[in-house]
Amino acid sequence: MEFVKSFKQTRLIKLLFFALVGSIFLAISSKIKIPFYPVPMTMQTFVVIFIGIAFGWKLAVATISLYLFEGIIGLPVFSGSPEKGVGLAYFMGPTMGYLIGFIVAAYTAGIFTYDNNLVKNFLKLTFATSFIYILGMLWLGNLIGWEKPIFKLGAQPFLIAELFKILIATLTINQIKKLRKFI
């Protein structure tokens, strides 16, 4: 009985460690800006999908939730923090829908099974990533008003970069999946 208890504690510590490392990886990816036209690109959405594929849906959702919690309590983990604010005030701003979309995207990427069919894998990752933009634009529209060009402001500038990141994830999916054996 003691062995079972010890095993469960060890597993929990291991999962907490991976969630913490994943949230740090996500925070770092939000700060690295890659020059891209018309707006700079971060690798944040790539890392969200990466976490979903590598960790599976349960640990991916826990990891993204930990990241959001870190930001809500004031740690400067979000892309625009601390320059544009921190904590709950920043979280509730224009990017909240996108941040919530991270959870759904990681969940969706985590529940899919992937094979060697590049087209199917690309479409699955595109579907998962679309939740980031759908929820982001819904929140943005409610926040700034639907009379504004929401798609043009909230998605269009990022689509080429997003397709590039999805392509990278698709081409490296077999290597990413190998990380699951360590979890």
Summary of the structure (lengths in Angstrom):
residues: 183
radius of gyration: 17.0
end to end distance: 23.0
largest distance: 62.8
contacts: 560
relative contact order: 0.14
helix: 75%
strand: 2%
